[in-house]
Amino acid sequence: MPKTDHEIEALLSRPTPGATEAVKHLPGDFVVLGVGGKMGTTTAVMLRRALDEAGRKEARVLGVSRFSRPEARQELESFGVQTLSCDLADAAQVAKLPLVPNVLYLAGQKFGTSSAPEATWIQNTVVPALVAQHYRNARIVVFSTGCVYPFASVEGRGSNEDEDVAFLGEYASTCVGRERVFSYYSKVHQTPQLMYRLNYAVELRYGVLVDIAQRVVAGEPVDATMGWFNCIWQGDACARAIQCLQHTASPASRLNITGPEKLSIRAVAHEFGRRFGRDARVVGQEAPTAWLADASRSIALFGPPTVSVDQMMDLIVDHLSAGGRLLGKPTHFEARSGKF
């Protein structure tokens, strides 16, 4: 059972066979933009480990962030990732970034949108314009979100990649804006891109499952109004992002990334209650719709996730029972207003 952040990162960043195979066929160096975020470190470290396993030790993995937390930079360097400090909203700084053929774009803003919407618009639409032009000759995987879709019926499989996007709240609007800006430059410069629409990555310290488990442990009510959700182990999500570099196109392609299951908030809360040996307090009545995504296409490409929901729950129960550190960033999975 991993205990320290370093041990957890080592677990999360273990390359899948698919990630290792992918980097064999992706010549040149790699850059992870927004490497200081929740998934950035895992993605960059997995890239480094996959390249090493593939016998490509000469290939560089560059991690770019403002690095407001110096310890994040030290952690990355300890795993062999080269770090560069850059404010991606500053055109002059972006212009100095090394040009590499493989780009993973994880920068963006979600939480705090309601209090500072203008900052979210800058981060989610202006920064993409600067990055897309600078890396016009690269292949780019653009992290997006399932929040660009409208709510889907809980009776179905969820939204697929052909679904029209929606604008539920300011955050979702900026995410659609991010996709539109990148897609524009994909057409203008024939830049191969992929819009990576992720629904809820989970690890030991963060994610919908962690939020629900915490509330059960604390005896706090779990709101089941949203009803259902999808999720995927963060390691699997990062491995799929690396593999997506092989599936970029111009015009930009789109791909839903999540697990195959449609999970009931109520059932998950009660299962955590059983595992913790206490009753779960579930409130609210399930709505007929939820943010759900159909990941059939990505699962056909990459296979099922390597870590199951049951395994994720086991890891989270062990971590919380041992008093493990959390990131302290609630997902707000229950929010139906689109406000974050």
C-alpha positions in Angstrom: 0.0 0.0 0.0 1.6 3.3 -1.1 1.9 5.9 1.7 3.9 8.9 0.6 3.1 11.1 -2.3 6.2 9.8 -4.1 5.0 6.2 -3.7 1.5 7.1 -4.9 2.9 8.9 -7.9 5.0 5.8 -8.6 1.9 3.7 -8.5 -0.2 6.1 -10.7 2.6 6.5 -13.3 3.3 2.9 -13.9 3.2 2.6 -17.8 0.6 0.3 -19.3 1.8 -1.9 -22.2 -0.2 0.3 -24.5 1.6 3.5 -23.4 5.0 1.9 -23.8 4.2 0.6 -27.2 2.8 4.0 -28.3 6.0 5.9 -27.5 8.0 3.5 -29.7 6.2 4.9 -32.7 6.2 8.6 -31.7 9.6 10.0 -32.7 11.1 13.1 -31.0 10.7 14.7 -27.6 7.5 15.3 -25.6 6.2 18.3 -23.7 3.4 18.3 -21.1 1.9 21.8 -20.7 0.2 22.3 -17.4 2.4 19.7 -15.8 1.8 21.1 -12.3 -1.9 20.1 -12.2 -3.6 17.1 -10.8 -2.8 14.8 -13.8 0.2 16.6 -15.2 2.8 15.0 -13.0 1.4 11.5 -13.6 1.3 12.0 -17.4 4.9 13.3 -17.5 6.4 10.7 -15.3 4.5 7.9 -17.1 5.9 9.2 -20.4 9.5 9.2 -18.9 9.1 5.6 -17.6 7.4 4.4 -20.9 10.3 5.9 -22.9 12.8 4.2 -20.7 11.1 0.9 -21.0 10.9 1.3 -24.8 14.7 1.9 -24.9 14.3 5.6 -25.8 16.3 7.1 -22.9 17.6 9.9 -25.2 14.1 11.3 -25.7 13.3 14.2 -23.5 10.1 14.8 -21.5 9.6 18.5 -20.7 7.2 19.6 -18.0 5.9 23.1 -18.3 4.1 25.0 -15.5 4.3 28.2 -13.5 5.3 26.0 -10.6 3.5 27.8 -7.8 4.4 24.8 -5.7 8.2 24.3 -5.8 7.8 20.8 -4.4 6.0 19.8 -7.6 9.0 20.8 -9.7 11.3 18.8 -7.4 9.1 15.7 -7.6 9.1 15.8 -11.4 12.9 16.3 -11.6 13.3 13.3 -9.2 11.6 11.1 -11.8 13.7 12.4 -14.7 11.3 15.0 -16.2 13.0 18.2 -17.3 11.0 21.2 -16.0 10.5 24.6 -17.5 8.8 27.6 -15.8 6.4 29.4 -18.1 3.2 31.5 -17.8 1.2 30.2 -20.7 -0.9 33.3 -20.8 2.2 35.3 -21.6 2.9 35.2 -25.4 6.5 36.2 -25.0 7.2 33.3 -22.7 5.3 30.8 -24.8 7.4 31.9 -27.8 10.5 30.7 -26.0 9.3 27.2 -25.3 11.2 24.4 -27.2 9.5 23.2 -30.3 8.9 19.4 -30.0 6.7 17.1 -32.1 4.6 15.6 -29.3 2.4 17.9 -27.1 0.1 17.0 -24.3 -2.0 20.0 -23.3 -3.3 19.8 -19.7 -3.5 23.5 -18.9 -6.8 25.0 -17.9 -9.0 26.4 -15.1 -12.2 25.0 -13.6 -12.5 25.7 -9.9 -13.0 29.3 -9.1 -14.8 30.0 -12.3 -17.9 31.4 -10.6 -15.9 34.0 -8.6 -13.4 34.9 -11.4 -15.0 34.0 -14.8 -12.7 36.4 -16.7 -9.6 34.5 -15.5 -11.2 31.2 -16.7 -11.9 32.6 -20.1 -8.3 33.7 -20.4 -6.9 30.4 -19.4 -9.3 28.3 -21.4 -9.5 30.3 -24.6 -6.6 32.8 -25.0 -3.9 30.4 -23.8 -5.0 27.7 -26.4 -4.6 30.3 -29.2 -1.0 31.0 -28.1 -0.1 27.3 -27.7 -1.8 26.2 -30.9 0.1 28.7 -33.0 3.4 28.0 -31.3 3.1 24.2 -31.8 1.5 24.4 -35.2 3.9 21.7 -36.5 3.4 19.3 -33.6 0.7 16.7 -32.9 -1.4 17.8 -29.9 -3.7 16.0 -27.5 -5.9 18.6 -25.9 -7.4 17.7 -22.5 -11.1 18.6 -22.4 -14.0 17.4 -20.4 -17.3 15.6 -20.6 -18.9 18.8 -19.3 -19.0 20.0 -23.0 -22.0 17.6 -23.5 -25.5 18.2 -22.3 -26.9 16.0 -19.6 -27.8 12.6 -21.0 -30.6 10.2 -20.0 -29.5 7.8 -17.3 -31.4 5.1 -19.2 -28.9 5.2 -22.0 -25.1 4.8 -22.5 -24.3 8.5 -22.3 -23.1 11.1 -24.9 -20.9 9.9 -27.7 -18.4 11.9 -29.7 -21.0 12.8 -32.3 -23.3 14.5 -29.8 -23.7 18.2 -30.2 -21.9 20.2 -27.5 -23.8 22.3 -24.9 -23.1 25.3 -22.8 -24.3 24.5 -19.2 -22.6 27.2 -17.2 -19.6 29.4 -17.7 -17.0 26.6 -17.2 -18.5 24.4 -19.9 -18.7 27.4 -22.2 -15.0 28.1 -21.9 -14.2 24.4 -22.4 -16.2 24.5 -25.7 -14.2 27.6 -26.4 -10.9 25.8 -25.8 -11.9 23.1 -28.2 -13.1 25.6 -30.9 -9.9 27.6 -30.7 -7.6 24.6 -31.0 -9.8 23.1 -33.8 -9.6 26.4 -35.7 -5.8 26.3 -35.7 -5.9 22.6 -36.6 -7.6 23.5 -39.8 -5.6 26.6 -40.5 -2.2 24.9 -40.0 -3.2 21.3 -40.7 -2.1 20.5 -37.1 -3.1 17.0 -36.1 -5.0 17.2 -32.8 -7.3 15.2 -30.6 -9.9 16.5 -28.1 -9.5 14.3 -25.1 -12.9 14.5 -23.3 -12.3 13.1 -19.8 -15.0 12.1 -17.3 -13.6 11.9 -13.8 -10.1 10.6 -13.2 -9.7 9.0 -9.8 -6.7 8.4 -7.6 -6.1 7.8 -3.9 -6.2 11.5 -2.9 -8.7 12.9 -5.3 -11.8 12.1 -7.4 -15.5 11.4 -7.1 -14.9 8.1 -5.3 -12.7 9.8 -2.8 -15.4 12.5 -2.3 -18.1 10.0 -1.6 -15.9 7.9 0.7 -14.9 10.9 2.7 -18.5 11.8 3.3 -19.4 8.3 4.4 -16.5 8.2 6.8 -17.4 11.6 8.3 -21.1 10.7 8.6 -22.0 13.5 6.2 -24.8 13.2 3.7 -24.1 12.1 0.2 -26.3 13.9 -2.3 -27.6 11.5 -4.9 -29.4 14.0 -7.0 -26.9 13.7 -9.9 -27.6 10.0 -9.7 -24.9 8.5 -11.9 -21.4 9.1 -13.0 -18.4 7.6 -14.9 -14.9 7.4 -13.7 -11.5 5.9 -14.6 -8.3 5.3 -12.7 -5.9 8.2 -13.2 -3.1 5.9 -14.4 -5.3 4.5 -17.1 -6.5 8.0 -18.1 -2.9 9.2 -18.5 -1.9 6.1 -20.5 -4.7 6.7 -22.8 -3.6 10.3 -23.3 -0.2 9.2 -24.4 -1.7 6.6 -26.7 -4.0 9.3 -28.2 -0.9 11.0 -29.7 -1.2 8.3 -32.3 -4.8 9.2 -33.1 -4.6 12.9 -33.8 -5.9 14.3 -37.0 -6.7 17.5 -38.9 -9.5 18.5 -38.6 -9.2 17.6 -34.9 -10.6 14.3 -33.8 -12.6 13.7 -30.5 -12.5 10.9 -28.0 -14.4 10.2 -24.8 -12.1 8.8 -22.0 -13.7 7.1 -19.0 -14.5 3.7 -17.7 -17.2 1.4 -19.2 -19.4 1.4 -16.1 -22.3 3.7 -15.3 -22.0 4.0 -11.5 -24.9 4.8 -9.1 -23.9 7.4 -6.5 -26.3 5.8 -4.0 -24.9 2.3 -4.6 -21.3 3.5 -4.3 -22.1 5.3 -1.1 -23.7 2.2 0.5 -20.8 0.0 -0.7 -18.3 2.4 0.9 -20.5 2.2 4.1 -20.2 -1.6 4.0 -16.5 -1.5 3.6 -16.0 1.1 6.4 -18.5 -0.7 8.7 -20.9 2.2 9.0 -24.2 3.4 7.5 -24.1 5.8 4.6 -26.4 8.8 4.7 -27.8 9.3 1.2 -30.1 12.2 0.5 -31.9 13.5 -2.6 -33.7 11.8 -5.4 -31.9 10.8 -8.5 -32.6 13.0 -11.5 -33.5 11.4 -14.9 -30.3 12.9 -16.5 -26.6 13.2 -15.7 -23.2 14.0 -17.2 -22.5 10.6 -18.7 -20.2 9.7 -21.5 -20.1 6.7 -23.8 -16.5 5.6 -24.0 -17.0 2.7 -26.4 -14.7 4.1 -29.0 -11.7 4.6 -26.7 -12.3 1.2 -25.1 -12.3 -0.4 -28.6 -9.0 1.4 -29.3 -7.2 0.8 -26.0 -9.1 -2.0 -24.3 -10.7 -1.9 -20.9 -9.0 0.0 -18.1 -6.3 -2.0 -16.2 -7.7 -0.9 -12.8 -11.3 -1.8 -12.0 -13.8 0.2 -9.9 -13.6 -2.4 -7.2 -9.8 -2.1 -7.1 -10.0 1.7 -6.9 -12.5 1.5 -4.0 -10.1 -1.0 -2.2 -7.2 1.4 -2.6 -9.2 4.4 -1.4 -10.6 2.6 1.7 -7.0 1.5 2.7 -5.7 5.0 2.1 -8.4 6.8 4.1 -8.3 4.1 6.9 -4.5 4.8 7.2 -5.1 8.5 7.5 -3.5 9.2 4.1 -3.1 12.7 2.8 -5.8 14.1 0.4 -5.4 16.9 -2.1 -8.3 18.9 -0.6 -9.9 19.6 -4.0 -13.6 18.4 -4.1 -14.8 17.5 -7.5 -18.3 19.0 -6.9 -19.7 15.9 -8.7 -23.2 16.7 -7.3 -23.4 20.1 -9.0 -26.0 20.3 -11.7 -25.9 24.0 -12.4 -22.5 24.0 -14.2 -21.1 26.4 -11.6 -17.7 25.7 -10.1 
